Amino acid sequence: MAEIFASMFQDEALVVKSLIESAGIEAELAGEHIVDVYPAFFPESGGMVVSVPDEDIEDAKSIVADYLARKAAGAAAEATGSKP
């Protein structure tokens, strides 16, 4: 398994994991349940980490890149007051 995405926000990591899984790629989310027990976990470990099998790295990277591009476009549109 290889780390493909990390986020300080559980909801964002869950979205990325879901996008990867919807493409038929197995994905694991490290730290998914520890946040409920130990909230200080995030700064010490880099947050929630989404991992995929080594053979799916390139496909997963493409999915993550698309997600990040859409997120950036939405943030830019919000900053300028236009629609994405």
C-alpha positions, -999 to +999 in steps of 0.1 A: +000+000+000+012+035-008+001+068+006-018+088-020-034+116+000-033+131+034-056+157+050-060+173+084-097+170+079-116+137+083-144+147+060-120+156+031-101+123+035-134+104+035-144+121+003-111+113-014-113+077-002-149+074-016-138+088-050-110+063-052-133+034-042-160+045-067-134+040-094-130+004-083-097+009-064-093-005-029-085+023-004-076+024+033-079+054+056-054+054+084-065+073+115-102+071+106-113+062+142-085+075+163-098+111+159-127+102+181-104+090+209-074+112+205-081+145+186-045+157+190-035+128+167-036+150+136-008+174+141+016+147+153+010+123+124+001+145+094-036+138+096-058+112+079-039+092+053-055+075+023-035+046+009-040+024-022-023-008-035+009-001-053-005-013-086-032+014-085-010+044-076-012+061-110-050+058-113-054+070-078-031+100-083-052+110-113-084+109-092-067+129-064-054+155-089-089+159-104-103+163-069-077+189-060-082+208-093-120+210-087-114+221-051-091+249-063-115+260-090-143+262-064-121+282-040-111+306-068-146+311-079-157+317-043-129+343-038-140+362-069-177+358-064-182+339-096-197+305-103-172+276-107 
